Amino acid sequence: MAAPSDSFGTGDPSLVPQLSIGNQTYRLTITPHRGGSTARLHLTNRTRPVPMQIGRVTVGVQSGGPTVRPGSLREVRFGGSAVVTIPAFSDVMSDPIDLSFNGFQPLSVSVYVPGISVLPTEHFNGNATSYYSLPGAGDRTGELAGGSFPLATTAMPLVSGLDVEAPGTVGAVVAFGDSITDGYVASNVLGTPEDRTAVDRNVRYPDFLQRRLDAAGKPFTVLNAGISGNRVSREGFVPQFGPLGAARIRADAIDKAGVTDIVVLEGINDLGIPIGAPFEDVIAGYTAVIARIHAAGVRVHLGTVLPASNALPNGILTLPLAEPVRQRVNAWIRQQRLSDTVVDFDAALRNPADPTVLDPRYAGKDNLHLSPAGYAALAEAIDLDIFRPRCP
């Protein structure tokens, strides 16, 4: 899953400019958590005010970079047609695709846009390297080699998810949140650009949670509904940070196939970028999100907010200072009885010597985001028994 965030991506999290103009092909790298032999692809135009014409789509097993394993390429159809137009502010889902692959096996989804592709809907922080052709290069979806894809990005345009057919007992756990859920790793104290050594490694906390569930034989697939910069009480400070949590909770979590549980870890951006929301607004945001989830008959697990008092954004430079409000928010989270359970991420990852900052074993270079070891620790903080299997 890659939750749609915006249509303003002129650059990616590595600060590499993006060149989407038209008549070009995107070869996008996705890594599903579950393997199978039948899947359906989701394409998105959700944040764009004009239709997006799709000329052809293929999917195959990635053999490295922009190359596709011979014999694995499949044509994707929509209502029996290779061509589909996605209306403005909308999404489309493909017909079933017959393709065998394993969990955590990267796939290449190639999407040809014959018309104008300026500012496509994207998931800003894709955390994986995808590729695309030069404008005017035409339809390259059938190529196995990667020579037609000289451009690269770590954003994720156009593709928002892949459903994999599974037994009726398999449930979906949605990890809903901001850049901590999205798995962003910063390269320096300023927090940008991203650390490229963490890209393409699948070291987000939902990835580690999936590995734990697999090792324990639990019948769940984890979907990552994180959007970097997202807030529970406000729209994103910039368009790339997406709509507020209550506005996107249905499309990005509740309506996902087979969902049984949603883990909510969000709130630090409400307190810090650049002027913090009042405590009452944050709690109102949580209350609205929980109410929407429960109204759909889905379980919700609310996480405490991680410390960041020594980070520049969301910490030192916040007005008012975020830390006292964070402590108050976490006290409310621990005491409230609206959610089904509470996951105390703060207690698991804070520094025992100074609970206002992250444990140095887990902190990233900006002291706000985590290192890969920190994301692994975040997944370890979740009791797997809080998730309830589906009834077939």
ZITABEL-V901049 format. One record per backbone hydrogen bond with DSSP energy under -1.0 kcal/mol. NH is the residue of the N-H (numbers start at 0). CO is the residue of the C=O. E is the energy in kcal/mol with one decimal. If there is no record, write none. Layout:
nh=[NH,NH]
co=[CO,CO]
e=[E,E]
//
This chain:
nh=[1,4,5,9,11,14,17,22,23,25,26,27,29,35,38,39,41,42,43,44,47,51,53,54,57,58,59,61,62,66,67,68,71,73,75,77,80,83,85,88,88,89,91,93,94,96,98,100,103,104,106,107,108,109,110,111,112,116,121,122,125,125,129,130,131,132,135,136,137,142,148,150,152,155,157,158,159,160,162,164,169,170,171,172,173,174,175,181,182,183,186,190,193,194,197,199,207,208,209,210,211,212,213,214,215,216,217,219,220,222,224,226,229,235,240,241,244,247,248,251,252,253,254,255,258,259,260,261,262,263,264,270,272,275,276,281,282,283,284,285,286,287,288,289,290,291,292,293,294,296,297,298,300,301,302,303,308,310,314,315,316,317,318,325,326,327,328,329,330,331,332,333,334,335,339,340,342,344,347,348,349,350,353,356,358,361,362,363,366,370,374,375,376,377,378,379,380,381,385,386,389]
co=[159,121,121,7,15,11,9,114,112,110,130,108,106,100,96,162,160,91,157,89,44,85,83,111,109,73,107,105,66,63,143,60,68,58,56,80,77,53,51,44,47,86,42,40,76,38,36,35,31,101,29,59,27,57,25,55,23,20,5,155,123,153,152,26,150,24,21,133,22,139,145,131,129,122,120,156,41,41,39,37,166,218,257,220,260,222,262,177,178,178,192,187,12,184,194,126,203,204,205,206,207,208,209,210,211,213,212,217,170,172,174,176,226,241,237,238,230,243,244,247,248,248,249,252,255,171,171,298,173,300,175,266,268,318,269,277,278,279,280,281,282,283,284,285,286,287,288,289,290,293,292,259,261,340,263,342,355,307,311,310,311,314,273,321,322,323,324,325,326,327,328,329,330,331,299,299,301,342,343,344,345,356,350,353,348,358,358,368,363,361,370,371,372,373,374,375,376,378,382,383,168]
e=[-2.4,-3.1,-1.4,-1.5,-1.7,-2.6,-2.6,-1.6,-1.4,-2.7,-3.7,-3.4,-2.3,-2.1,-2.0,-2.3,-2.8,-2.5,-3.0,-2.7,-1.4,-2.4,-3.0,-2.8,-2.1,-2.3,-1.8,-1.9,-2.2,-2.1,-2.5,-3.3,-1.9,-2.6,-2.9,-3.1,-1.4,-2.0,-2.9,-1.2,-1.8,-1.2,-2.4,-2.6,-3.3,-3.0,-1.4,-2.2,-3.1,-1.6,-3.3,-3.1,-3.0,-2.7,-2.8,-2.9,-2.6,-1.9,-2.6,-1.9,-1.1,-1.6,-3.1,-3.1,-2.2,-2.8,-1.8,-1.8,-2.5,-1.4,-1.9,-2.0,-2.2,-2.1,-2.8,-2.2,-2.3,-1.1,-3.0,-2.7,-1.9,-2.5,-2.4,-2.7,-2.6,-3.2,-3.1,-2.4,-1.2,-2.1,-2.0,-1.3,-2.1,-3.2,-1.8,-1.9,-1.9,-2.6,-2.1,-1.9,-2.1,-2.4,-2.7,-2.4,-1.8,-1.2,-2.6,-1.9,-2.3,-2.9,-3.0,-1.8,-2.1,-2.2,-2.3,-2.0,-2.2,-1.4,-1.3,-2.6,-1.1,-2.3,-2.8,-1.5,-1.7,-2.4,-1.3,-1.9,-2.8,-2.5,-2.6,-1.2,-1.7,-1.3,-3.6,-1.8,-2.3,-2.0,-2.0,-2.3,-2.6,-2.2,-2.2,-2.8,-2.2,-2.0,-2.1,-2.7,-2.1,-1.8,-1.8,-2.1,-2.7,-2.0,-3.1,-2.0,-2.2,-1.7,-1.1,-3.7,-2.3,-1.3,-1.1,-2.7,-2.5,-1.6,-2.8,-2.9,-1.9,-1.9,-2.5,-2.5,-1.4,-2.5,-2.0,-1.1,-2.1,-1.9,-1.3,-1.7,-1.8,-2.7,-1.1,-2.0,-3.0,-2.6,-1.4,-2.7,-1.4,-2.4,-2.2,-2.0,-2.0,-2.1,-1.9,-1.9,-1.1,-1.4,-1.9,-1.3,-1.0]
//
